[in-house]
């Protein structure tokens, strides 16, 4: 199980995500980025930041 907190990349955002794997996290984050942050196309640099902050869920 993996987890990611959006606030680790976007200060002030309280959303957190969990999924079985990194691809599941990235899918959720892409939908959240579009719906809540207005990012239709997530830049590769942002994807790299997200990947770097995905951790094993406790």
DSSP file (Angstrom, degrees, kcal/mol; ACC not computed):
  #  RESIDUE AA STRUCTURE BP1 BP2  ACC     N-H-->O    O-->H-N    N-H-->O    O-->H-N    TCO  KAPPA ALPHA  PHI   PSI    X-CA   Y-CA   Z-CA
    1    1 A X              0   0    0      0, 0.0    56,-2.1     0, 0.0     2,-0.3   0.000 360.0 360.0 360.0 138.1    0.0    0.0    0.0
    2    2 A X  E     -AB  19  56A   0     17,-3.5    17,-1.8    54,-0.3     2,-0.3  -0.817 360.0-165.4-119.1 158.7    1.3    3.5   -0.9
    3    3 A X  E     -AB  18  55A   0     52,-2.7    52,-2.7    -2,-0.3     2,-0.3  -0.980   6.9-175.1-143.8 157.9    0.3    7.0    0.2
    4    4 A X  E     -A   17   0A   0     13,-2.1    13,-3.0    -2,-0.3     2,-0.5  -0.972  14.1-150.7-152.6 136.1    0.7   10.6   -0.8
    5    5 A X  E >   -A   16   0A   0     48,-0.3     3,-2.0    -2,-0.3     4,-0.3  -0.954  10.5-149.9-109.4 120.7   -0.3   13.9    0.8
    6    6 A X  G >> S+     0   0    0      9,-2.4     4,-3.3    -2,-0.5     3,-2.4   0.839  94.0  69.2 -58.5 -34.4   -0.9   16.7   -1.8
    7    7 A X  G 34 S+     0   0    0      8,-0.6    -1,-0.3     6,-0.5     5,-0.2   0.679  84.8  70.2 -60.4 -17.1    0.3   19.2    0.8
    8    8 A X  G <4 S+     0   0    0     -3,-2.0    -1,-0.3     1,-0.1    -2,-0.2   0.719 118.2  20.0 -70.0 -19.6    3.8   17.9    0.4
    9    9 A X  T <4 S+     0   0    0     -3,-2.4     2,-0.6    -4,-0.3    -2,-0.2   0.687 131.4  42.5-115.8 -37.9    3.8   19.4   -3.1
   10   10 A X  S >< S-     0   0    0     -4,-3.3     3,-2.1     3,-0.1    -1,-0.2  -0.888  88.2-132.7-116.3  98.2    1.1   22.0   -2.9
   11   11 A X  T 3  S+     0   0    0     -2,-0.6     3,-0.1     1,-0.3    -3,-0.1  -0.200  88.7  21.6 -53.1 133.3    1.3   23.9    0.4
   12   12 A X  T 3  S+     0   0    0      1,-0.3     2,-0.5    -5,-0.2    -1,-0.3   0.247  88.5 123.2  94.5 -12.6   -2.1   24.3    2.1
   13   13 A X    <   -     0   0    0     -3,-2.1    -6,-0.5    -7,-0.1    -1,-0.3  -0.719  41.1-168.5 -85.4 128.7   -3.8   21.3    0.3
   14   14 A X        +     0   0    0     -2,-0.5     2,-0.1    -8,-0.1    -1,-0.1   0.366  43.2 120.9 -98.3   4.1   -5.1   18.8    2.8
   15   15 A X        -     0   0    0    -10,-0.1    -9,-2.4    17,-0.0    -8,-0.6  -0.435  38.1-173.6 -73.4 142.6   -6.0   16.0    0.4
   16   16 A X  E     -A    5   0A   0    -11,-0.2     2,-0.3   -10,-0.1   -11,-0.2  -0.968   4.5-158.5-134.2 151.2   -4.3   12.6    0.9
   17   17 A X  E     -A    4   0A   0    -13,-3.0   -13,-2.1    -2,-0.3     2,-0.3  -0.953   7.7-172.0-132.9 146.4   -4.4    9.5   -1.2
   18   18 A X  E     +A    3   0A   0     -2,-0.3     2,-0.3   -15,-0.2   -15,-0.2  -0.989  15.9 154.0-134.9 147.8   -3.8    5.8   -0.8
   19   19 A X  E     -A    2   0A   0    -17,-1.8   -17,-3.5    -2,-0.3    38,-0.2  -0.964  53.8-101.5-160.5 168.5   -3.6    3.0   -3.3
   20   20 A X  S    S+     0   0    0     -2,-0.3     2,-0.3   -19,-0.2   -17,-0.1   0.809 100.7   5.3 -67.1 -30.1   -2.1   -0.4   -3.8
   21   21 A X  S  > S-     0   0    0    -19,-0.1     4,-1.7   -20,-0.1     3,-0.3  -0.893  83.0 -91.5-148.8 175.3    0.7    1.0   -6.0
   22   22 A X  H  > S+     0   0    0     -2,-0.3     4,-2.8     1,-0.2     5,-0.2   0.863 120.0  57.1 -61.2 -38.9    2.3    4.1   -7.4
   23   23 A X  H  > S+     0   0    0      1,-0.2     4,-2.1     2,-0.2    -1,-0.2   0.882 105.3  51.7 -61.8 -37.7    0.1    4.0  -10.6
   24   24 A X  H  > S+     0   0    0     -3,-0.3     4,-1.8     2,-0.2    -1,-0.2   0.899 110.7  47.9 -65.0 -40.8   -3.0    4.1   -8.4
   25   25 A X  H  X S+     0   0    0     -4,-1.7     4,-2.8     1,-0.2     5,-0.2   0.945 110.9  50.9 -62.7 -48.3   -1.7    7.1   -6.6
   26   26 A X  H  X S+     0   0    0     -4,-2.8     4,-2.3     1,-0.2    -2,-0.2   0.862 108.3  52.2 -61.5 -36.8   -0.8    8.9   -9.8
   27   27 A X  H  X S+     0   0    0     -4,-2.1     4,-1.9     2,-0.2    -1,-0.2   0.927 112.8  44.7 -64.2 -44.6   -4.3    8.3  -11.3
   28   28 A X  H  X S+     0   0    0     -4,-1.8     4,-2.4     1,-0.2    -2,-0.2   0.911 113.5  50.1 -65.0 -42.3   -6.0    9.8   -8.2
   29   29 A X  H  X S+     0   0    0     -4,-2.8     4,-3.1     1,-0.2    -2,-0.2   0.887 107.9  53.2 -65.7 -39.0   -3.6   12.7   -8.1
   30   30 A X  H  X S+     0   0    0     -4,-2.3     4,-1.9    -5,-0.2    -1,-0.2   0.925 111.1  46.2 -62.2 -43.8   -4.2   13.5  -11.7
   31   31 A X  H  X S+     0   0    0     -4,-1.9     4,-2.6     1,-0.2     5,-0.2   0.918 114.9  47.3 -64.1 -42.9   -7.9   13.6  -11.2
   32   32 A X  H  X>S+     0   0    0     -4,-2.4     4,-3.1     2,-0.2     5,-0.8   0.903 109.0  54.2 -63.8 -42.9   -7.5   15.8   -8.1
   33   33 A X  H  X5S+     0   0    0     -4,-3.1     6,-2.5     1,-0.2     4,-1.0   0.894 113.6  42.5 -60.1 -40.5   -5.1   18.1   -9.8
   34   34 A X  H  X5S+     0   0    0     -4,-1.9     4,-0.7     4,-0.3    -2,-0.2   0.944 121.1  39.1 -70.8 -48.3   -7.6   18.7  -12.6
   35   35 A X  H  <5S+     0   0    0     -4,-2.6    -2,-0.2    -5,-0.2    -3,-0.2   0.890 131.5  21.9 -71.6 -40.9  -10.7   19.0  -10.4
   36   36 A X  H  <5S+     0   0    0     -4,-3.1    -3,-0.2    -5,-0.2    -2,-0.1   0.672 132.6  32.4-107.1 -20.0   -9.2   21.0   -7.5
   37   37 A X  H  <<S-     0   0    0     -4,-1.0    -3,-0.2    -5,-0.8    -4,-0.1   0.411  97.4-120.7-118.8  -0.6   -6.1   22.8   -8.8
   38   38 A X     <  +     0   0    0     -4,-0.7     2,-1.0    -6,-0.3    -4,-0.3   0.679  63.0 141.9  72.5  17.4   -7.1   23.4  -12.4
   39   39 A X        +     0   0    0     -6,-2.5    -1,-0.2     1,-0.2     3,-0.2  -0.784  18.5 169.3 -96.6  98.6   -4.2   21.4  -13.9
   40   40 A X  S    S+     0   0    0     -2,-1.0     2,-0.6     1,-0.3    -1,-0.2   0.917  77.8  37.8 -72.9 -43.4   -5.6   19.6  -16.9
   41   41 A X  S    S-     0   0    0     -3,-0.2     2,-0.6    -8,-0.1    -1,-0.3  -0.945  83.9-146.0-109.9 115.8   -2.1   18.6  -18.0
   42   42 A X        -     0   0    0     -2,-0.6     5,-0.1    -3,-0.2   -12,-0.0  -0.712  23.0-124.3 -83.2 118.9    0.2   17.7  -15.1
   43   43 A X    >>  -     0   0    0     -2,-0.6     4,-2.0     1,-0.1     3,-0.8  -0.277  15.9-119.4 -62.7 146.1    3.7   18.8  -16.0
   44   44 A X  H 3> S+     0   0    0      1,-0.3     4,-2.3     2,-0.2     5,-0.2   0.839 113.6  58.5 -54.8 -35.3    6.4   16.1  -15.9
   45   45 A X  H 3> S+     0   0    0      1,-0.2     4,-1.7     2,-0.2    -1,-0.3   0.879 106.7  47.7 -63.9 -36.8    8.3   18.0  -13.2
   46   46 A X  H <> S+     0   0    0     -3,-0.8     4,-2.5     2,-0.2    -2,-0.2   0.897 109.1  53.2 -70.5 -40.1    5.2   17.9  -10.9
   47   47 A X  H  X S+     0   0    0     -4,-2.0     4,-2.9     1,-0.2    -2,-0.2   0.911 108.3  51.5 -58.9 -42.1    4.8   14.2  -11.6
   48   48 A X  H  X S+     0   0    0     -4,-2.3     4,-2.1     2,-0.2    -1,-0.2   0.889 108.8  50.5 -62.8 -39.5    8.4   13.7  -10.5
   49   49 A X  H  X S+     0   0    0     -4,-1.7     4,-0.9     2,-0.2    -2,-0.2   0.913 112.0  47.7 -64.2 -42.3    7.8   15.7   -7.3
   50   50 A X  H >X S+     0   0    0     -4,-2.5     3,-1.3     1,-0.2     4,-0.6   0.954 111.0  50.5 -62.9 -49.7    4.7   13.5   -6.5
   51   51 A X  H >< S+     0   0    0     -4,-2.9     3,-1.0     1,-0.3    -1,-0.2   0.882 107.4  54.8 -55.5 -39.6    6.7   10.3   -7.2
   52   52 A X  H 3< S+     0   0    0     -4,-2.1    -1,-0.3     1,-0.2    -2,-0.2   0.727 111.3  44.9 -67.9 -21.3    9.5   11.4   -4.9
   53   53 A X  H << S+     0   0    0     -3,-1.3     2,-0.4    -4,-0.9   -48,-0.3   0.353  81.3 113.7-108.9   5.4    7.0   11.9   -2.0
   54   54 A X    <<  -     0   0    0     -3,-1.0     2,-0.3    -4,-0.6   -50,-0.2  -0.639  47.8-176.6 -74.3 131.1    5.0    8.7   -2.4
   55   55 A X  E     -B    3   0A   0    -52,-2.7   -52,-2.7    -2,-0.4     2,-0.4  -0.779  34.7 -86.6-124.7 167.9    5.6    6.6    0.7
   56   56 A X  E     -B    2   0A   0     -2,-0.3   -54,-0.3   -54,-0.2     2,-0.1  -0.628  52.0-116.0 -72.8 130.8    4.6    3.2    2.1
   57   57 A X              0   0    0    -56,-2.1    -1,-0.1    -2,-0.4   -39,-0.0  -0.414 360.0 360.0 -69.7 143.1    1.3    3.5    3.9
   58   58 A X              0   0    0     -2,-0.1    -1,-0.1    -3,-0.0    -2,-0.0   0.470 360.0 360.0 -76.9 360.0    1.4    2.8    7.6
